[in-house]
Amino acid sequence: METLPDTFIAETFIVIGGLLLLGLLTDVLGRYTFLPRVTLLLLFGFLIGPAMLDVLPAPRVSWEPFISSLALMMIGFLLGEKLCLSSLRKSGKRIINISLSAVIITAFIVFAGLTLLGFSIAVALLLAAIATATDPAATLDVVTESGQHNAFTETILGVVAIDDVWGLLAFGVLFAIAETIHVGTGANAILIHMLRDLGGAILLGVLLGLPLSWLSGRLRGGELNLVEALGMVLLCGGLAMWFEVSYLLSAVTLGAVVANVSRHRERSFRAISHIEHPFLILFFVLAGASLEPAVINGFGLLAVGYIGFRIVGRVLGGWLGCPRHLCPASMSRWIGWTLMPQAGVALGMALVVQQRMPELGELIMPVVIGSTVLFEIFGPIMTRYAIRQTANH
């Protein structure tokens, strides 16, 4: 049996340990600067990546896909909790209306705009889907910092809580269409591929979610809850990759089944949330390290178009989803501006594209990383400004 050389194992441990500690330092610095934590982690990754200092050794290429995929599986599972039907009923018609409108309008405007600029339908579809993702963590930080507790801030938090779930569903549909178009098959093949990818992912999530829901009500120890939840998330993601269906959507479905069926659903989600943070630090740092300025400079029009059309889509989607009979005028005017932050889920979507369609991933990943940094800097600022503008209404 062939074994790995000791130097490979040693370098892997050193790099992962060093990234976690330096990522922790970056996380702490984020509390004392105007830049969000995610932005600093991306910038740190860019600084130590091949484009700048190039201090990451070759072994990272071997374990980077594993860490990134594991982080995305956890993100998807935790997002599935937002699809609890009882919580959705409490959210109210206003939040559902705004979130769906923002996702649909943003995807349509980004797709139509990029297509008119001359980019391929596959690229336009993929970036349209990625544009729907937001960053609930950054938005929550801004709302908490503002100290405002009113209908506007409650609506913001409700929308961003389920916005990424609709975005992931949209990504599953548009990704399947884009992948089929990229391969060059006909309309029937697009439909079959979409049904296979989405249907298979959902079916897998349901089949694994039911036994996990049954287990979570019977194992009481904290360690056992972690083992059962992490084991099922890994099994779900691995089987999804094996059957070549969306592992992100499978993880979301797994979480949604547990949220709706299990009597003790909080145990599984709490267990995963307790171990998620180290993997997210590595995920964001490695995503930043993959950014190459030479590549993004070569696709300047695509990046500018994506950013501009996404801003228009967010603002217009929020306004159309907030009619007078549901929202006051001030909320309709400003709600879309609070949906600008974008981070982990968008990067995860881009990573899936890079893994499944490397040719398009090389074009899309730099655009998403660059725009994520921009939206993570200015998005929270716009959210804070919108909250102040509506404070007296």
N, C-alpha and C positions, 0 to 999 in steps of 0.2 A: 504494500500500500504506500503510495507516494505521500510524503508529508511536506508541510510548508516549512521553508527555512526559518530558523530562529530570528534572523534579521527582519524578515517580513512581519512576523508576529510582534516583535519588539517595536518596530516602527508603527504598526497599526495601533498598539496600545498607547504609545507616546503621543501620536497625532490625535486620537480620540480624547485622551485625557487632557491634553493641552487645549484642544478646541473647547471642551466643556468648561475648563477653568477660565480661559480667556473670554468665552462666551458669557460666563457668569459675570465677569468684570464689566463687559459691555452692557449687560442687562442692568447692573447697578448704576452705571453711568447714565443710562437712559432715564433714570428717575430724577436726575439733576440737570437735564438739558431739555430743550424744546423738541428734540427729535424723539420719535417713538422708538421703543425697544427693537422692533422688527427692522426698522431702517438702519439702526446702528449695527445690528447683526449682519445685514446684507452688505453694508459698507465695509465692515471688518472682514467679511469673507472675500470681498473684491480686493481689499488691500493685500491679503496674504495669498491670493490666487495667482494663477499663471500670468495674468495681465499686468500685475504690479510686482510684488516682492517674490512671488513664485517659491514660497517656502514649504508648500505641501508636497510631500514625497509621492512617488508613484503608487504605493499601495492603496491610496484613497480611491483609485479607479475601481478597485476590486470590491470594496465594501460600501462605497457611496450609494449605489442603487438599492442595496438592502436597507440602509438607514433611511433613505428618502421614502422608499415604499412603505416601510413600517410606520413612519410618522404620518403619512397620508392615510393609512388604514385606520390609525387612531383618530385622526381628524374626522374622517368619514363616519366612524362609529359614534363619536360624540355628537356630530351634527344630526345623526338619526334621532337622537333624543328630542330634538325640536319638532319632530313630526308626531308627537304624542297628541292624539285627537282631543283629549280633554283640555290640553294647553291651548291648542288651536282654537277651540270653541271660546275659551276665555279671552283670547287675543282680540276677538271682535272683528267685525266686518271691515273697519277702517284699515287695520294692519294687514289683513289678508289682501285687500284691494290694492294698497300702496305697494306691497312687496311684489305681487304678481305683475302689476303694471310696470314697475321699475325694471324687472327682469325682461319682460317681453319687449318693451319699447327700446331698452338699451341694446338688446341683441339685434333687433331689427335695424336700428340706426347704424350701428357699427358695421353690420353686414352690408347694408345698402351703400353706405359711404365708402367702405374699402373696395367694394365691387366697382363703383363709379370711378374710383381712382385708378382702376386698372389691375388690381390684384386678383389672383385666382379665387374661384369660388371656395375651394377647400380652405385656403388661408383665411378668407373673410369669415367663413363659418366658424372656424376654430377660435379666432380672436373675438368674434361676436359672443360665443359661449363663455370665454374667459372673462370678458368685460362685465358679466353679470355678477361676478364674485365680489364680496366686500370683506371687511375686517372687523368683526364684532368686538374683538379685544380693544382695538384702538378707540372705537366709538364709545365703548363702556368707560374707558379711562377718562375721556373728555367729559362725558356726562357726569361722572362722579366728581371730577375736579370742579365742574361748574357749580355744583351745589343746588341746581335747579331740579325741582320735583313737580312737574306739571304735565298737562296732557301732551305737550310737544315732546318732552324728553321721554315720557312713557311710550309714545308712538315710535320714536326713533329706536329705542331698545327692542321693542316688539318686532319692528321691521327687520333689523339686522340679525335678530335671533333666527329667523326662518328664511332670510334672503338667500343665504348660501345653499340651503337645501333645494330651493327652486332652481338656483343656478346650477347645481350639480345635476339635477334632472335634465335641465336644458342642455348641459354639456354632454350628457350621455346620448341624447338624441342627435345633436348637431355633430358630435364627434363621429358617430356611426355613419352619418351621411357623408361627412368630409372624407373619412377613410375610404369609403366605397368609391367616391368620385375620384379620389387621388389614384386609386388602383385602375380606374377607367372602365368600370362595368356599367350596365344599364340600370333603368329605373327599378325593375323587378329585383335586381340584386341589391340595390340600396335598401329596399323595404325588407328583404329577407335578412340582410346583414344587421339592420337596425333592430328588428325583432329578436334576432338571435343574441345580439350584444346586450340589449336592454332586458329582454325577457329572461335570458340566462342569468344575468347579474341579479335581478330581482328574485328569481326562483331560488337561486343559491342562498341569498340572504335570508329568505323566508325559511328554507329547510334547516339552516343552521341556527336561525334566531329562535325557533320554537323550542329545541332542547335547551338552549342557553336560558331562555325564559323560565323553563321548568326547574333548571338547576339553581338559578339565582334565588329562589324562594326556599331552598333547602340547605344550602351551605352558609353557615353563619360566620365562620372565621374570616378575618380580613385577608389573610394570606390565601385562603382557598378561593375567595371571591376574585382576587387578582389572577390566580392561576386559571380559573375557569374562563374569565372574561378575555384575558390576553391569549389564551390558547385558542379560543373560538375566533377571535379577530384574526390571528395568524392563519388559522385553518381556512377561514373564509377568503382571505386575501390570496393565499397560496392556491386554493382550488380555482379561484377566479382567473388567476394568471395561467393555470394549467389548461383551463377550458377556453382561454383567450376571450374572456368577457371583462367588463369594466370592474376592477377591484374596488374602485372608489364607490361606485353605485352599490356594489354588493355590501360594502361596509356600512353605507348609509342605511340600506334596507335591513341589515342585521340589527343596527341600533334602533330603527323604527319599530321592528317587531318586538324587541325587548321592552321598549318604552310603552307599547300599547298592550302587551300580553302579560308581562311579568308583574306579580304583585309586589315585588321588592326591586323594582328596576333601578333605583338609585344606587344599589350596591355595585352593580357592574360598571356603571358610568363613573362612580366615584373612584373605583379601583383603577380604571384606565387613566382618568384625569390626574391621578397622583403620580404616575410614572411617565406621563406624556412630555413634560417640560424638557428633560435632557435631550430627547430625540428632536424636539422642535428647534432647540438651539443649534444642534448639528445640521438640521435640515436647512435653516435659514443661512447659516454660515457657508455651507457647501453650495447653496443656490447662488449666493453672491460670488463665490469663487469661480463659478462657471461663466460669469459675464466677461465678454471680450469686447472692449471699446471699438476695435477695428470692425467687428461684425455689425454692431449696432449703428455705427456711422454709415455703413454701406446701405442700410435700410432706413434712412432718416425719414423719408416720406411715410413709410408704413408706421413708424413709431408716432410721428406727429399726428397722422390721421387717426390712429387708434386712440390716442389720448384725447384729441379734440372731439371725436364722435362719442366716446364714452361719457365725457362731461355733458354733452348735449343730451344724450340718452338718459342719464341719471336725473338731470334737472327736469326734462320733459316728462319722463316716466313718473317721477314723484308728483308733478303737478297734475297730470291726467288721472293718476290714481287717487287723487285727493279732491273730489268734487265738493261743491258748497254744502250739499246736504250731509256730508260726512265730516268735513273739516272747516275750521275758520280760514279766512283768507290768508292770514300770516303763515299758517301751517302749509298751505298749498304752495306758497311762494318759496319757502325755505327748506322744505323736507328733502327735496332732491339733492341739495347741496350737502346734506349730512351723510349721503351714501357714497361719498368719494373714496374713503380709505380702502385699500386693497392690499392683501398680504398672502398668507399661507395657502388658502384655497386656490387662488389664482396661480400661484407658483406650482402648486400640485397639479393643476390641470395642464399647465405648460410642460411639466415633467412627464406626464402621461403621453402627451403628444410626442415629446422627444424620444420616449422609449418605444412607442408603437410606429411612429413615422419620422425617423431620424432626419430625412431631408427637409421636411417642413419644420421639425423641431429646431434645427439650426437657425432658421429664420425667425421663429416665433419666440423662443426662449429669451434671447437678448432684449427683445421689445418688451416682453412681460416683466422681466427683472428691472429694466430701466424705468418703465412706467410705474412699477410698484414702488420704487424708491421715491419717485415724484409724488405719487398719490399718498404715500405714507408721511411725507413731509407736509404737503399742503392740505390733504384731506382733513386731518384733525383740526387744523387752523380754521378751515371753512366751517366745520361742525361747531366749533366753539363760537364763531361769529354768528352763525345761524341761531344758536341757542340764546345768545345775548339779544339778537334782534326780536325774538319772540317772547322774551322774558316778561314783558309788560302787557302781553295780549292774552 
